[in-house]
Amino acid sequence: MFLKSECYRLGTISKLFSYKGEVSIFLDVDDPEEYNFLESVFVEYDNKLIPFFLERIQIRKNGTAIVKFEDIDSEKQAQTILKCGLYLPLESLPELENNEFYFHEIEGFKVIDQIHGEIGYVNQVLDLSNNPLIEINSNGIEILIPKQDQFIIKIDREQKVLSVNCPEGLLDMYFGEEE
């Protein structure tokens, strides 16, 4: 059995699609087309990840998909998994190179700015409508920096360090002019 910490969130079962047990799922991923040949997922049900096998999946252009799960053959059965989260094992993610990273991957990484030095640790990456922000805890101060390629210098996965070059004046807003 997989633990939630060993998986990443794929999306959510958002609504019923047909009386034959089909559901519409929201895919919370960059490229939904990559999941066109999905065979199984974990459904979070009662705080447990339960494997579900797909009979078919049809990816739509709006970031949703129509899914028919095996053994879910009625509207009543589909209703039991409505609004449940969908997960896949982290090991199924393709390995990224250079300065690319998955949002969950850098949580806990030490953040070092080119000018200010060590500024804190990554809490999370906030995915705000095509403008992700890296949330950093710096001794109780919450710092937000844009997750944009020009600000990310290097990711050291082994040492768990994210090297950045923050926009001029950004850290001064959090620390004051003395830095």
N, C-alpha and C positions, 0 to 999 in steps of 0.2 A: 504494500500500500504506500502511495506517495503522500508525503507531507506537503502542506501548502507552501512551506519555505523552499521546497525543491521544485516548485512550479512557477510559471508566470501566468498572469491573467490574460486570457484570450478575448473575453467579452462576457456578455450576459444574454440569457434567454429573455427576450423582451416582450414577446406577445405570441398568442396563438395565431396560426396561419390557416389551418383547415380543420375540419371536423374529423380528419383521419389521423390526427396526432402530430401533424407538422407544426413547427414553430419557427418564428422569425428570431434570429439572433443578431445582436449588435456586436460587431467585431472591433475591438479596441486596439487595432494594430495599424501600422503604417501602410502596409500593402495587403489588403484582404485577398487579392488574387493568389497570393502564396499559399492560401489554405484551401484551394480548390479541390485538392485530392485528400483531404483530411479523412482518416478512417475512424478515429476515436478521440474522445476528449474526457476530461474529468469534470463532473458536475458537482459543485459544492452543495451538498444537501445535508441538513442537520449538522453543520460544521465538520463534515467529512467529505473527502473527495472520492466520488464514486465513478468508476469507469463506465462510459456509455459508448456504444458503437453506432456509427452512422450508416444508414442505408444509402442516403444520398445527401448531397449538399449543392446548393445553387447560389453562387456569389452574385450579389446585386451591385450596381454601381454606387449606391449610397452608403457603403460601409456595412451593409447588412447581408445576411444570408438566410435562405430558407433551408431548414434542416429536417430530415426525417430520421429519427433515432430508431434503432432496432427495438422491438418490444414495446414501443409507445404507439398504440394503434387507435387511440381515441382522444377526443377533446378532453375528456375527464382525466385520462392518464397524463396528458401533456400539461394540464393545469397544475399538477403536483410539482413540476420542475420550473414553473414560470418564475421569472425574476432571479433564478439561480445563476451564480457565476460559473464561467467555463474556464478551465485551466489546462495547460499542457506542461509536460516536464521541461525544466530548464535545459536539459541535455539535448532537447530537440531544436533549440535555437542554433542557427549557424554561427560559427565563431566570427567575430568582427576583427578587423585589422586596424592598426595605427590608432588614430584618435576617435574612432567610432566606438560607441558603447550603448548598451541597453540601459534604460533609466534605472532599473533595479540594481544593476551591476555595481554602480559606484556608491551606493549607500554605505556610509561608514568610512569612505576614503578620506584621507587627510588632504586638505586643499592648501596648496602653496602658490602664492601670487608672486610674479616675477619681481615686483617692486617691494611689496610689503612683507614678503616671506610667508610663514605659516599663518593662515587666517582661521582655520577651524576644520570641522568635519562635515561631510555631506549628510544631511538628514534624508533628503529625498529630492527627486526631480518633479517639479510641478508641471504637468502638461496642460498649459493654458492656451487653447485654440491657436495652434501653430506658433506659439511663442513660449517654449518651455523655459522654465527658470530653475536654476540649481539652488536649492535651499541649504544654507550652511549654518551650522551652529558654531558661533565663536564666543566661547565662555558665556553662554546665555543670551547672546545677541544673535538675532536671526538676520542673516545676510542673504539677499537674493541677487544672483548674477545671471545674465542671459546665457542660455545654452546655445551659443553660436560658435561656429567653427573658428572665427577670428580670435575668440577669447580662450579657446582650449589649446594649450601648447603641447601637452603630452599626458598620456595615461600610462601609469606604471602599475599594471595589474598585480605583479608579484609583490611589490612594496605597498600596494594599495594607496597610491598617491596620484592626485589629480593636479597637474601644474597648469596654472591659468595666467592670463594677462588681462586683468580686469580693465574695463573702460576707465579712462582717466577721470578721477574725481568720484567714482562710484564708492570706493571703500571709505573715502573721506566723509561721505554722508553718514556712514555707520560709526566710524571711529573718531571723527572730528579732524581738525587740521593738523594736530600734533604728529600724526603718523609719518 
